[in-house]
Amino acid sequence: MMKENEEIKKIYREVIERIRPAKEERKKVKALTDLIIARINKKASEMGIEAHAISVGSTARNTWVSGEADIDIFIMFPADMSEEYLKEKGLALAKSISDRYEERYASHPYIHAYFYDAEGRTEHEADLVPCFSVKDASVLKSAVDRTPFHNEYIVKKISGQEEEVLLLKQFLKCVGIYGSEQRRKGFSGYLCELLILRYSSFIELLRNASKWKYGERIDVESRGKYKGEGKDPLIVIDPVDPNRNVAAAVSLDSFCRLIDAARIFLACPDASFFAREKKKEMSKAEFVKCIEERETEFVMVLFEAPDVVEDILFPQLRKAEASVTSLIERNGFRVYRSDVSVEGDKAFLVFELLVWTLPRVKKHAGPPITSKYHSEQFKSKYPLRPVRIENGRYVVEVSRRYTDVVELLKHELRSCSLGKHVSESIDRRYEVLRNEEIRFFEGLGSFLRDYFTP
């Protein structure tokens, strides 16, 4: 045990030296954050807007990994203002102080802005989010109003454990399950902080996580009201909102991947768990060879990525994936695996098939012969086809409408439940491509490398 502890401590020291922001990096991030806040407050005063800015998130709590500073600035408006006023004035204020920006949408619009540092040499990104300054988290007017309370809670509690949070974040990033966005369905930064508060250290978290069961419940303040309904693999009660599960975004697979990674690391601690190795993109030749060796069929539905944020788009892509899979299997083909992604301006659904062509003939079973009325109806429906009896039922042979899965998707894809934005994009144009027909574009090689070698 002593040797194991020393080995783990050595790994931690090496990793922390690499991922902890240096003093100069912290200084630059703080200076830029202060500059943005000062600009917002000054402009609000000039525009006669009753609002002020605060810094929230990992950069405000010293729990960010070097080189990955997410600057989150919340613009606080009085709670008695209307939502229309908040959106109009908040966005106008954020745009007016940004060097350049993009308007994005989560629970309501916010500005993703770009700023140059004091020297005017390096460009940085920041999210400027208007919200209501409510008195407590039980009287929220919008979902983002909860975030300042998260910030206040963590700042008060996390002192002395920041490096443990860094270790956890880096570990999860390397496992591929850091981030609560819909693309990943993993562990958010706030969730990481709460897990460290609950278990006191990274290694204690891993020891406990290695024994987690489905429906694991964690309540740091022991006052949670959230019940779930057996649908959450992990429940972590929000200390500032007892009715909320902070881990709601964590998928079953992400939950299990943490358990698995914890067990592997504890059995054989190694610094490689904290090093993200960039996988070489798969080439088209490698892809074709891989498919030939597997003897499966790889079919892609390719279309223009809708112009919406990923957290809106990915649930629609998953909905489309499930609906198209159902269409394929209802028609007699068989899906082995499927996935979805967005790479650049392309969105796609992919299906790896075990059965992709079928004979024209298809057996169609009718009612039991003992059901006189339905038997007569069935026979009258197929007057020109030979009807035989199998296992007490009438059976008739019919012609299959689609014998090839690509033809099925080319003609019937729009009948699926695709989601609003995905449906609109597919209505404009889509392609169904198989195996070597698939054209490689930027990002596809990385997606395929992950698909075949997770």
NORJOUR-V431160 format. One record per pair of residues at least 24 apart in sequence whose ideal C-beta (glycine too) atoms are under 8 Angstrom apart, sorted by sequence separation. I is the first residue (numbers start at 1). J is the second residue. If there is no record, write none. Layout:
i=(I/I)
j=(J/J)
This chain:
i=(51/52/99/168/194/317/368/369/51/83/317/324/328/333/365/368/369/33/51/194/314/325/332/367/406/33/50/101/165/168/324/366/367/50/165/168/314/321/365/366/406/30/313/320/365/366/29/98/317/332/365/366/44/50/165/171/364/164/310/317/363/364/40/363/364/94/108/110/168/313/363/364/29/36/40/107/158/161/167/362/26/37/94/107/108/154/161/164/361/362/36/93/106/107/164/168/305/361/362/33/51/106/158/164/198/214/361/362/32/51/91/154/158/161/305/360/361/29/33/49/90/150/157/161/296/305/360/25/89/195/214/304/305/306/359/25/29/47/51/194/304/305/358/21/87/154/212/303/304/360/21/22/25/49/86/302/303/358/359/21/47/86/191/194/302/303/358/19/20/21/47/86/212/302/357/358/19/212/301/357/18/21/300/301/356/357/44/47/209/210/300/301/356/43/209/300/301/356/81/299/300/194/210/298/299/353/40/43/71/73/75/77/79/209/210/298/299/40/43/71/72/73/75/77/78/79/298/299/351/69/71/72/73/74/75/76/77/78/79/191/207/297/298/71/73/74/75/76/77/79/190/191/206/210/296/297/40/70/72/74/76/205/296/299/39/83/188/294/296/83/191/206/207/297/79/187/206/36/188/79/186/187/185/186/185/186/185/182/187/181/185/186/332/180/185/331/74/180/184/331/187/331/76/333/74/74/331/53/72/333/347/36/177/328/331/347/356/36/51/35/177/328/176/177/327/328/175/327/32/35/175/32/324/327/31/32/153/172/175/327/31/153/40/150/327/28/324/327/36/57/61/150/171/326/56/60/63/149/32/36/56/146/149/324/33/61/323/32/54/56/57/61/146/171/323/56/60/63/146/323/346/320/54/61/320/344/346/146/175/319/320/343/344/346/63/174/319/320/343/344/62/174/319/343/61/65/137/140/174/343/350/63/64/171/174/316/317/320/341/63/137/138/171/173/316/319/343/65/136/137/170/315/316/343/65/316/317/63/299/316/341/167/299/65/297/301/313/339/312/313/299/301/339/308/306/306/306/70/303/306/305/304/303/303/304/301/303/304/63/303/183/303/182/302/303/63/181/182/301/302/63/181/301/302/58/182/183/300/301/302/57/61/182/300/181/182/299/300/299/300/299/182/298/302/297/298/297/300/298/20/291/20/16/19/288/19/288/16/12/16/19/287/15/284/287/284/12/15/284/283/183/183/287/283/290/282/281/282/281/282/279/282/281/280/279/282/279/279/12/8/105/106/105/104/106/105/19/15/18/14/11/11/15/11/8/7/11/4/176)
j=(75/76/123/192/218/341/392/393/76/108/342/349/353/358/390/393/394/59/77/220/340/351/358/393/432/60/77/128/192/195/351/393/394/78/193/196/342/349/393/394/434/59/342/349/394/395/59/128/347/362/395/396/75/81/196/202/395/196/342/349/395/396/73/396/397/128/142/144/202/347/397/398/64/71/75/142/193/196/202/397/62/73/130/143/144/190/197/200/397/398/73/130/143/144/201/205/342/398/399/71/89/144/196/202/236/252/399/400/71/90/130/193/197/200/344/399/400/69/73/89/130/190/197/201/336/345/400/66/130/236/255/345/346/347/400/67/71/89/93/236/346/347/400/64/130/197/255/346/347/403/65/66/69/93/130/346/347/402/403/66/92/131/236/239/347/348/403/65/66/67/93/132/258/348/403/404/66/259/348/404/66/69/348/349/404/405/93/96/258/259/349/350/405/93/259/350/351/406/132/350/351/246/262/350/351/405/93/96/124/126/128/130/132/262/263/351/352/94/97/125/126/127/129/131/132/133/352/353/405/124/126/127/128/129/130/131/132/133/134/246/262/352/353/127/129/130/131/132/133/135/246/247/262/266/352/353/97/127/129/131/133/262/353/356/97/141/246/352/354/142/250/265/266/356/139/247/266/97/249/141/249/250/249/250/250/251/251/249/254/249/253/254/400/249/254/400/144/250/254/401/258/402/148/405/147/148/405/128/147/408/422/113/254/405/408/425/434/115/130/115/257/408/257/258/408/409/257/409/115/118/258/117/409/412/117/118/239/258/261/413/118/240/128/238/415/117/413/416/126/147/151/240/261/416/147/151/154/240/124/128/148/238/241/416/126/154/416/126/148/150/151/155/240/265/417/151/155/158/241/418/441/416/151/158/417/441/443/244/273/417/418/441/442/444/162/273/418/419/442/443/162/274/419/443/162/166/238/241/275/444/451/165/166/273/276/418/419/422/443/166/240/241/274/276/419/422/446/169/240/241/274/419/420/447/170/421/422/169/405/422/447/274/406/173/405/409/421/447/421/422/409/413/451/421/421/422/424/189/422/425/425/425/425/426/428/426/428/429/189/429/310/430/310/430/431/192/310/311/430/431/193/311/431/432/189/313/314/431/432/433/189/193/314/432/314/315/432/433/433/434/434/318/434/438/434/435/435/438/438/163/435/166/163/166/435/167/436/166/163/167/170/438/167/436/440/438/167/170/440/440/341/342/448/445/452/445/445/446/446/448/446/449/449/449/449/452/450/453/202/203/308/309/309/309/311/312/274/271/274/271/269/270/274/271/269/269/274/269/454)
